Every structure is written in C-alpha cells, then in structure tokens.
C-alpha cells in the first residue's frame, strides 16, 4: 500500500489507516479477541497507522492496541492517540498539568514511554488560538513524553487556526463524499504548511457503505442511535451531520457509479485518498473482513472521472445546503 509522510512527524503511514473507536466498544460490543484480530488483519493488509483516543471505551481501545504492540514488537505502526474529552470541555482545563496527566495515562495504556502523536480531541474553539496550549504541547515534546502533536477538529475554521501554528504536525478532520468543505481551504493550507491531514468519518458512519435502508436500526449502545441529535457530542460526528434518510438516498445514488470490482465503501475510501493533501484516511473496522476490505481500497488504483463527478453533483444537489456552512 502507498505510504505518505505524516506532516512534520517525518514518519510514513499507509494511505488507509485504522480508526479504533469501534474497538473501545462504543459502536456495540467487541471482544478483546476480536479487537486484536482486527488489528492483526489490518497490519497484514499493509496498514501502518492506528488512530485511537483516551476516551474510546475509557481507555480500552488504547489498552488493546498496547497489548497488540507488546505481542508484535517488530511491527512498525505509528499510533496516534487523542486527549481532552475525559473532562469538562472548559478551555481552562487545557493546561500543561492536565496534558501531563492525560498523556501519562495514555502512555500507560499503550505501554510506551513516548507517544508517537497526540492530538487535542476536538476541544472548545478558543483552545485552538491559545498560545499557552501550544507552549504546553511544545514542552511535552521537549520532555520526550510525546514525539509530535496535532489536533482533531470539528470545523474548517478550527483546522486553519491550528495549521497556522508551526508545531502542528497533523490535523484530523471529517472528510468524505458528504463533507466536501475541507477541499476549499483546509487541504490547500495544510499542503502549503507541510501539515498532515488525517481524514476521519470517511464513510459517514457507514452511510457510504451503501448497506443501510431508511428502516435500519442500530443497537442502543451504538452512537448512531444515541447521538443522532448531537446530544452527546457534535452532531457532525454521526452520519457526518447528514439527515439519515437523505444520506441513505444519496448513498444509493452514488453507489450506482461505483466501478466494477469495488464495493461502495471501497470507492468512498479511495475517493478520500485521491484528494490532494490527504495523508491517511482512518475507517473503522469491527471484523477481520472489514479491515481487509478497507485496506484493499488503498491498492485498487484511481477512480474513474464518472464517479468523481457524481460525488460533486450529488453533494451539490442533496447534501450541501444542510451541512456546508455548519462545519
């Protein structure tokens, strides 16, 4: 699989990574055995980038990855974690003392002395413009606690604020066929600044897999059930903020343009990797088959122009009016 350098980390990562929110059992139960099997299948398929967070399963995702790394010491995988959402979302909580506390916990969970990449986990907007926050992150780098830092954002404006900071190695942002706004300013700014772009929610919480119908139901402990109204975290994180029925219809239309030999999910992932400025896209997986199929999207070659045009046309007709100006 193609590898791209992740911003100022200097580290190559696979264009298809693995998001591990699911392995924290926040999308329904996943046993540790199955979680480890997913990690193993991803690596065997060429994945060299895992994305996790201290809040995924309250640390369970990090712990599972830590056990995987301990059992596979020769595996060269860059692990990015995130911090900042285990406490009240008050800018006053984003201090050096808290950062030390949070990163110490993640280092323990992952079983490492130094974290490869730590991202602020969609903090309150004022945090992105705080000199003290970036000074604290620089201190952690100087201390050898973290190798690099980045941010995970909800909005394009937040991404641009972080990109303007010289220490920012990466920006993680929602980018998919139903969320095109980052193409306008964020990706060009990141390219110019040498900042890596990690694309999350690439399948719009599964909508772009083409597997759902208007009557599809999810388990009670799946965020696609309990966060549809955005009451638990930003509504844009679930189905990329698209109304479910609208998304199902749009995904069905887009699926008709998928080239032969690929699934709708593979085409949607490949589309993200083909956007100039994207370093890696991080779909989640709850099974070996999903991990393998996702990775295969990174080796299938370029998409036909007909599909690329369909993404734009469907977005403009069905999606843009409700999501473009929100994030």
N, C-alpha and C positions, 0 to 999 in steps of 0.2 A: 504494500500500500504506500502511496505517496506520503512523504514526510515534509512538514513545513516548520521553519523555525518560529517558536512562540515568542515573539517580541524580544525584549532585552534579556530574556532568560538564556538565550543562546542555545536552547535545547530543541532538537527536532521532535515533533509529535505527529502522530498519524492524523490524516485529514478527517477520519472518522474516529472519534474517541468514544468513551463510555460514560454516560451520566449515571450516577449511582443513587439517585433519590429513591428509586424503587427498592433498592437493597436495604434501605432503612425501614422497609415495610410501611411506608407512607402511601403506597398505592395498593394496599392489600398485603396479606401475609406472604412472606418469602422465607423459607427455612435457610439456616446458615449453610447447609449443604448445597442447596440450590444456588444461593448467592455466590458461593465460592466457585461453583461450576460455571456460572455466568462469567465471572472474572477470567477464569481459565480459558473458556471458549473465545472470549474477546481477544486475549493475548495470542492465542493460537491462530487467530484470524488476522493478525497484523496490527492490532490496536496497541498503541504505546502511550495512551493518555487517559487517565481516570479523573473524573471530577466528582467531588463529594462535598460535604459540609458538616460542621459540628452539630447541626440541628437535625440532620437526616436520621430519624429513629433515635434522636437524642444521643447521637454518637455511635449508634450501631453500624451505620454504613462505614464510618472510618475504622471501626474495630475489625470489621470483616476484611476490609482492604489490608489492614495491618497484619492480620493472620495470613492472608494470601501472600503478602510480600515476605513474611518470615519463612513461609514454606517454599518460596521460589526466589531465593536470594540472587540468582543470576538474571532475573527478568529486569529489563531496562524500561521502566514505566515512569513517566512524570505524573505525580499525583498532585492535583490542585484541590485544596480544600477552601472552605469559606467560614467566616466568623462574623458574629454580631447580631444574630437573631435569637439568641437564647435569653436575652434580657429585653427590657422595655426599650422601644425604639425612640429613645431620647438622645439627641446629639451629645448631651453631657456624659453619656456612658462610653463614648468613643475616645478613650484615653489610653496612654501608654500602659498604665497599671492594668486596665481591663484587657488590653491586647496581650499583655504577658500572660494573664490568667487564661484567656481563651486559647492562645497558641500552645501553652503548656499542656492543656487538656487534649488538644488535637495531636500534639507530639506523642503523648502517652497512648492515645487511642490508636495511632498509626504505627507506634513502635519505632519512631525515628528521632534522631537528635535535632535535625533541621528539616523544616518543611520546604518542599520544592517551590510551592506557590501558594500564597494565602490571599484570598480575595475578600474584601468587605462585602458582606452579603446583603445587597440591596438596602443600604442604610437610609436614614432620613436624608432628604435632599441637601440640607445645609452641610452635612458631613463632607460632601464632595468638594466644597470650596474652603475647607478649614486647613490653614497652614499647620496647626498643631497636630492634626490627624496624620498628615503626610510626614511630618517630622518624627512622629512616633513610629510610623512604619519604617522609615529610614533607620531609626535606632535599632529596630529588631533585625534589620539586615546587617547592620554593623556588628551587632552582638552575635551574629551567626545562628540566630533562632529560626530565621526564615531566609531562604535564598532570594526570593523575589516576591513582589506583591502586585496585586491588581484589584479590580473592582467588578462586582456584578451589579448591573443597573436595571432599572425599570424603564427609564426614558432616554431618549436620544440626547436631551439636554444634559442629563447627568453623565452620559458617556463622554460628551465633548468636554465637560469640565475636568474629568479625570484624565483624558488624553492630553490635555494641556499641561499636566504635571510631569516633570521629567523622570520621576521614579516609577511611573506606572508602566508595568510590563505587559499587562493584558486588560482587556475589557470583555466581560461576558454580557451578552445581550440577546434578547429574543429576536430571532431572525428565521423566517420561514415564508412559504408562499402566501401566507395570510398576514404577514407583517413585513412590509417592504420599506418602511420609512428609513431604517438604518442605511439603506443603499444611498440615500441622498447626500448626507453629510458625514455620518459616523465612519463608514468604511473608508472614504477618501481621507479623512483626517487621521485615522489610525495608520493608514499606509504611509502618509507623509511623516508621521511621528515615529514610525517603527514600532507601533504598539500592536500586539497580537489581538486578534478577535476570536473569541470563543462563542460559537452560536448555540444557544440553548433553546429548548422547546421547539425543535426543528419539525416535529410532526403535529404541532398544535395539540398537544396532549392526546395524540392518537387520531385526531380527525383526519389528518392527511394520509393515514394508512388505508383509508377507504373501506374500513371494516365496520363502520358504525351506521346505524339507521336512526331515524327520529325517535324510535322507541327503545334504543339501547339504554340499559341501566347499569350502574356501577355499584360496587359494594359500599356499605356505609362508611368504611374507613378509607375509602379512596377519595383523594382531594377533588376528583371530578364530580363527586357527589356533594361533599360538604363545603366546597369553596366556589360553587357556581356563581354566587352573588358577590364574591370577593370579601366575605366577612372574616376570613381567617388570614388572608394575605392578599396582595394585589390581584384583582380580578383578571388582570392581563396574563397571569401565570397559568390560568386554567383555560384551555382551548384558545390560548393567545388572545383572550378577550373577545373572541367571536361568539355571537349567539349560536348555540349548539345546532339548532335546526338549519340556520343559514349555512353554518360550516359543513354540515352533512351534505347539503345540496351542492355547495361549491366544490367540495372534495369529490363528489360523484362526477361532476362535470370535468374536473381536472383529470380524474382517473381515465377518462376516455382518450386522453392524449398521451398516456404512458406508453413508451416504446416497448415493443415486444421483447420478452425476456427479462423484464424488470417488474417488480411489484410497485404499486403506488407509493409505498413507504420508501423504497429504494430510489425511486425517481425524485421524491421530495428531498431526500438527504443529499443526493447528487447535485440537485439544484443549489443547495446551500454551499456545497464545496466549490461550486463553479463561480461564486460571487467574488470578484476581485477584492482581496483584503481579508478574506476569511482564512483563519489558520486551521481551526478544527471545529467540527460540529459534534455535539455530545448527546446523541439519542440514548435513552434508557433501554434496558432490557430486563425481563424477568425470567427468561429461559435461555437455554443454550441456542435453540433455533433462532430466537430473536437476535441474540448477539451476533451469530454468524451471518444472518441475513443483513443486518445493519452494516457490518463490516464489508460485505460484498458490494454494497453501494459505492464504496470508495475505490473499487477496481474495475468498474463497468464502463468507463470512458465517458466522453461528453454526451450531453443530452441533445436531441435534435432541436432545431430552431422552432419547430411547431409547438413543442412543449414549453419552451421558454416564452414564446408569445402568449400561450394560453395562460400562463401564470399571471402575466401582466393584465391581460384582458379580463380574467375572472376577478382579480383583485379590484380593478377599477370599477367593474360593474356591480360586484356583490359585497365587497369587504371594506373598501377604503373609507366610505362615508362614516362608518361606525368606529373604526379603530385608528385611523391615520393620525388624527390630531390629539389622541389621548396619551400616546406614549412616544 
